[in-house]
Amino acid sequence: MIVLLLLAGCGAMATLTPCLGRVDDSTLKARVLYLGDSSYAPNKLVLQWIIAEPKFRIVIVPCDTYFIGLPEALRMTRLYLPRSYQALNASQDIVIIHDISPRIIPSNVLGFIHQAVRQEGLGLGLICFMFWGGTNEIAVWVSLAFYDAFPADVDLGTDIPSYLGRTYWSVVKRDPILNLPDIEKQPMQTLGNHGGDIWPRPGSVVHAVWKGRNTPVLVTGDYGAGKTLQLGQGWHNPASEVFQKYRYMPDLTYNQLYFLADILPPEDLELAHRARELFMDVRTRKSVTISTMEFVDKFGAKLDRIEEELARLGTDVVDAERNYLEGDFAQAAEILKGIMGAYPTIEEHLADLKNRTLMWIHLYEWISVVSTGVICSMIIWSLMIKRGLYRDVGITRLEQAR
């Protein structure tokens, strides 16, 4: 299902300060504009991570022609991208372009992004920006003036399978993005993937190279006032076991966004990671609870008590977000643990409502079946059994009189 998250407060001004980075003045959150796919399972998971992280607000514009048709992609960008330079600068702090063709983005909007990175400090993330012969049409990107913003040059003459030294990363610079445990042990590409090399431009910084091939995979730079990041693979490319088992995979995504907003990531990774996990758990638990409520509500169950409790927990989530944004990750985690502790009671009450609702449904079905059976039995008895109690009349009295 395509989801467009159009967030409130998009008219608030963005600022770029040494201590806070590029954030929304009113919320201290970095606002992310994502252009790419939102339907493929790994991409959807990464976007859910970003949605759950209190530091970010995201607008998702699904426009990857590998997954949807070109007319639909053009319609999405036409409808949901800012229509002026001022609107872009006032509503977004980071733009992520994930493996799409430049033809999908209106040329004037592409110019707005280019100018805002250079002059206003807008962060620019270029994900899967290497040659792989696919729908990102990287050769077209190379021909544009926008290519000046890239921190690395794209080698259009290479396309190497992942098994030839393009599976694992070797970290060159840990801070501020890659200071994560065991990241070099993770297969960041599946065996079926492939892609070309990228080469850092003067002044750019290489954070990681492909172990075995020793060519850059993660390169960052400064373009005017803005931070730029170029990744030589997609966010969706790591092997499935990395998404399932590597607990710091969400933090890798967050650190890239922190860099683009010119914000230092949390110093205590474990505390921040625990709070982030709890934010995700609360979000998942609430989603499951609401789905069950929608089912029960169809049968007229009274949900007032549960709705009031969810509203109270929503206030607690806001409080946890406030503590998180202030850097008090331990307090945020404690509040979230309390929220998680309240859900079993809610779920128990909801399960009771569901069971009682289903009991009445089953009772009505049983009554309908029994009633139908009784009526049918009476009709059959009348037609086949009761008829045998009477003798056929051989001759009537009128016939006898004649």
N, C-alpha and C positions, 0 to 999 in steps of 0.2 A: 504494500500500500504506500502510495506516495504521500509524504507528509511535508507540508510547508509550515515551518515555524516562524510566523510573523510576530515579532516580539514588540511588546509595549515599550514606550520610551525611546523610540528610534529617532526622535527629533532632538534628543539631548546632545550637547556638544561633547566632542572628544578632545582630550588633551594629551600632550606628550611631555611628561616631566621626568627628571632623572630618577626620582624615587618611586614613582607610581607607574611609569611607562605610559603606553597609549591605552587609555581606559575611558569609560563613560564617567563623567564627573559625578552624576547623581547616584550611581550604584557601585562604582569602583570595579565594574566588570568589563572585561574585554569582549567586544561584540564581533562575532565571526560571520562572514558571508562565505558560504560554501557552494562552489559550483562543481557539480560532478554527479556521480551515481549515488542513489540512496536505497536501491532495491536489492543489490547483491548482498548476501548474508554478511560477509566480513565488513563491507562498507557500512552496512546498516548498524552493525555492532559498534564500530568505531564512532559513528555519529551518536549512538546512544551513550557512549562514554562521555562525549563532549557535552551532551545535554545534561548529564547528571553532575558534571563538575561545576560547582557554584561560581567559579571565577569567570565562566564564559556564558554568553548568550549567543545563540546561533540561528541564522536564517539559512535554510537548506533549499537550494534551487536544483532539482533533479534535471540534468541536461546532458547526460552522457549518451551519445548516439550508438554506443556499443550495446546499450540496453533498451533504448527507446528510439523511435523514429525521429528523423531530422525535423519534420514539421512540429512535432510535440516539443522537442528540445528548444526550438526557436520561440515557440509560444511561451514556454516557461521563462526564458530569459527576457523576453519582451514584457511580460507581465510583472515580474518580480524583482528585476534589477533597478537600482536607483536611476532616475531619469535626468539627474543633473549632477554636476560636480559637487555642489554644495550639499545635496542630499546624501551623496556617498560619504563625504567627509564627516557629516554630522551624525551618520547612522552606523558607520562601521569602523572598526579598528584593525581588523585582519581580513584579508581576502585569501581564501584557499581555492586554487584552481587545480582540480584533480583529474588529470588524464582526459582532457576534452580538447576539441578542435577550436581554434580561435574564430572560426566562421560562425560558431554558435553565439558568441558574445557580440552584441551590437558594437560597431567600430567606435562610436562616440563613448560608450561605456568603458571600452578597453582603454581609450585615451584618458578617461577620468581616473581609472585605476593607476595607470602609468604616472600621471601627474601627481596624484595623491601620495603615492609611495615616495616620490622624489621630493615633494615640497611639504607635505603635511605629516610624514612619518607613518603612513599606513603600512602595516606589515603585509608582505606578499609571500605566500607559500605555494611553490610549484611542485606538485606531487606527481610522480611518474612522468617527469619531464626528461625523457631520454628517447632515443630512437628504438621503436619495436615494430614498426611497420603497421601500426594499427590506427584506430580512429582518432588519436590525439593529433594527427597530422603535424608532427613536430617540424617537418620541413617548412610548413607555412609559418609556424611560429618564428623560425629562424630568419625568415624574410621580412619580418615586421620591425618597426621602430621599437616596439615593446620588448624585443629581444635584448635591448640594452640593459634592462633591469635584471636579467638572469645573472646569478652569481657564478655560473659555470657555462662553458660552451658545450654544445651538444655535438657529439661525433656521429655524423650521419652515415659513416662508412662501417660501423661495427654493429653487430647483433649477435650476442654471445649467449648460448644456452646456459642455464643456471648451474648445470653440473660441471661446467668448465670454470670453476672458481668464482661463481657468483651466487653462493648459497648463504655463507656466513659473513658477518661483519667483523672487521678488526678495528677497534676504537683507536683513533689517533688523538682526539681531544675529548676528554670526559665532560668537563664543565662547559656550558651549563646544561647540555641536552642529554648526554649519554652517561651520566654518573648513576648507572643502574646496575644492580647485581646480575651477574651471569648473562649479560646481554650478548656477549660474544659466543655463547654456547647455543644460541637460538637460530634455527634455520629460517632465515628471513625471506627466502624464496623457495617455492615448491619446485620440484624437478621439471615440471613442464613449462616453466617460465623462461623468458629470454629478454635480452635488451642490450642497448649499446652503451658506450662509455660517455661520461661527462668529465670535463676538464676545468679545474678552477681558474677563474680569471685573476689577474693581478689584484691583490688586496683581499681576496676571498679566503675563507678558512675551511679546510677539510676536517670534518669531525670523524668520519669513518670511511674506510675503504673496504672493497671486497677481499675477503681473505682468500688467498690463492691467486687471484688475478691482480690484486694490489692497485686497482683503479678506484677513484673516488665514488662513493655512493651518497654521502650526505655532505653538502657544501652550503655554507652561509656567506652572506656579505652585507654590505651597506650600499644602498642606492639612494644617494642624496640623504634625506632625513630618515628614510625607512629601512627596516630590516627585511632581508630577503632570505629565503631558504629553498634549496632545490634538492629533491630526493630522487635518486635514480631508480626508483621502483614505486609501486603503488602501496597505499596503506593496506590494501586487500591482499597483497602478495605473500606474506608470511605463511608458512605451513599451518595447517589447522591445529596441530598440537601446540603451537605457540599461542594461538588465541585461547585455547582451552586450559593450558597448564602454566604458562609464564605469567605470573601474577603482576608483573610490572609493565606489561604491554600497554595498559591504559596510560601509565605514567610517561611512557615514551611519546605518546601522542600529545599529552598535556605539555610536556617540556618543549616540544616544537612550537606549540602555540604561545607558551610563555615567552620564548625567544622572540617570536614575531611581534609580540606586544611590548617587547623591550622590558620585560619583568623577570626578575630572578626567581627561579622555582623555589619551593619551600626548602629550608635548610635541613629539617628533619623529615627525611623521605618516609620513614616508617609511620610516623604519626599522621602525616598528610595522606599516605596511602590507606591507612586504616579508616580515616574519615571518609575518603573517597569511596571505598568499598561499601561503607554503611549508607552513604547517599544512594549508591546504585541499588543496594538491597531494599531500602525504603521505597524507592521508586518502583521496583519490581513488585514488592508486596502490595503497594497501593494499587497498581495496575491490575493485579489478580483479583483483589478485593472488589474493585469497581466492576470488573467483568462479571463476577458472581452476583453483585447487586443488580446489574442490568438484567441478568437472567431472572432473578427472583422478582424484580419489579414488574416484569411482564405479566405476572400472575396476581398482581395487586397486593403484594406483601407490604407491610408498613416498615419503612426503613429510616424513620425520623431519628431514632436513637443512634443508629450507625452513622448516619450523615453528620449528626452533631459531633460524634467522636472523631470522625475523619477531619472535620473542620478544625477541631482542637489540635489534632496532630499536625495539620497543615501549618498552624501558627507555630508549633514547636520546630517544624522544619525550617521556617523562616528564621527563627532564633538561631538554629544550628548554622544556617548559611551566614548569618551575621558574624557569629563567632569564627567561622572558617575564614571569612574575608578579612577579619581582623588578625588572623594568624594564630588564634587559639584553637588549634586542631584537637587538643585533648578534650576541651569543653564541648566542642562540636560533636566529637565522637560519643561523649557521655549522653548528650541530649538524644542523639540518634539511637543509641542503645535503648534508651527509655521508650522511644517511639516503637522500635522493633518489639520491645517487651509488651506493648499494648496491643499488638496485632493478634496474638492468640485469642484474647478475650473477644475481640471484634469478630474474628473468624469463627469462634465457637457459637456466638450469637447468630451470625449469618448462616452457619450450617444448620442451626436449629430452625431458623426461618425457612431455609430451603427444604429441610426434611418435612416440616409441617405443610409447606406448600405442595410438595410432591405427594404427601399423604392424601391431601384433598383431591389432587389430580387423579391419583390411583383409585380413590374412593368413587369419584364420578365415573371413571372408566368402568369400575366394577359394577356400579349401579346400572350403567348403560348396557353392559353385557348381560347382566342378570335379567334386567327388564325385557330386553330383546328376546332372551331365551324363554322367559315365562310367556310372553305374547305368542311366540312361535309355537310353544308347546300347547297352548290353549287352542290355537287354530288347528294344529294337527290332530289334537284329541277330538275336536268338534267334527272334523271332516272324515276321520278314519275310525274312531272308536265309538263316539257317541251315536253315530249313525246306525251302528249294529244293534243298539238297544230297541229298535223299533222294527215291527214286522211290516213287510210290504202288503198293501191292501189288495186282496185278490178281486173283490167285487164290492161295489158301493151299494148303499141302500136304494139308491135311485135305480140301479140296474135290477135289483131284486123286485122292485115294484112293477117293472115292466113284464 
